Amino acid sequence: MTVDIRYVHLLATLVVLAAWVMAFLRTVVNLTLIPRLRAGMHPANEPLVSVIIPARDEAHIIERTVRAFLAQTYANLEVIVVNDRSADGTGDIVRSIHDDRLTVIDGVEPPAGWLGKPWALHQGSGAARGELLLFVDADLIYAPAALAAAVAYQQAQCVALLSLFPYLEMRGFGEYASMPMMTMVFFTFIPTWISNRTRFARLAIGGGTGNLVTREVYDASGGHEALSDAVVDDIALARQIRRSGWKTATIRADDLVSLRMYHGLREVIDGFTKNTFSALGRNYIAGFLVVAGCVIFHILPYALALTGDRISIITIVIISLTRVILFHPLRYRLDAAIFLHPVMASIWTWIFLRSIWLTGIRRKVIWRGRTYDARHTRFGAERR
């Protein structure tokens, strides 16, 4: 039987178009149904909140981060900074801030079986006195009303863990081209709105931008001691809590929380190399399917459009419309939305290939100046 190549081409381009129509609809639904955190929300009561910040070589941002937490309108809080053996004066900078609510812990090297960040968070949680724990990375900036609003929402919705999705600050071509992938995964490629309406563990979402969890649930679910080898500890914590039977939720906090996650394309590539292949369970078939999907669904339509292929041109219009609808309310640059999608896809194709090579084949996880054997790590809260 002879296969008509024109028929195969038509069918393939229609499948890609259909996938992007679905992605467009998913984006609209997510933007509509994911709740937003707003200033002016006030909790019914104010239990003590322990803000726990692991900091390794964060001298460029740590003072601004800590002072932002100390300036919260929520009065009943303590801030615990775990100086994770920094070599750039991070600990001295934090100690120069004089506030009775601030505690600095000089972390020690992680023992066998622990990765650096989970160990730092574990040390911080051990010193925390709060009924609520807020685990955040060292490069977050919280507006004064953010913590009060987060506690109010958590109380109103009766959730054990609340995760905050921030405004993503970007500078320079490399960041504008690459970082929106994280946002598109959240709003475009997965049905995030369903996450708040189910307790299915694999749909649980957490983030270093803010995991606000009750102390009781944190301890009962095993805390970071159960995540000692987790490469992506923040998502893992949310999944772990759901597996233990409690409810988690995710909320847009882009009006109250901001983050510049990486500085330049080199940091973006290095940062995501450590965890993208791990997110796929280090499954080589899944890894190469993702790479093939990046090429087929994200890059190929642009190549075919240059030949005048009408379906591919329509697909590019849908891709651009999807990105504009997403980027506009999140205050990202619209020129990046229209022109940089194939660049983003190319960068992430390389990140996946590099992650497969480095963390899979070479079995190395390089993280904050430390190198681990990837065989002794895992993505998160998957069962051992």
Protein Blocks (a to p, Z undefined) as FASTA:
>chain_A
ZZdfklmmmmmmmmmmmmmmmmmmmmmmmmmmmccddehiacfbdcddddddddehillm
mmmmmmmmmmpfblbbcdddddehiaehmmmmmmmpccfkbccdddddddehiafklmmm
mmmmmmpcbfbdcdddfkbccdfklmmmmmmmmmmnopabdcdddddddedjklmmmmmm
mmmmmmmmpcfklmmmccbfklpccdfkbpcddfklmmmnopjmlmmmgmblmlmmmmmm
mmnopacddddfklmpccdfbgcjklmmmmmmmmmmmmnoopaklmmmmmmmmmmmmmmm
mmmmmnopaklmmmmmmmmmmmmmmmmmnopafklmmmmmmmmmmmmmmmmmmmmmmmmm
nopaceehiacdfklgcfblccZZ
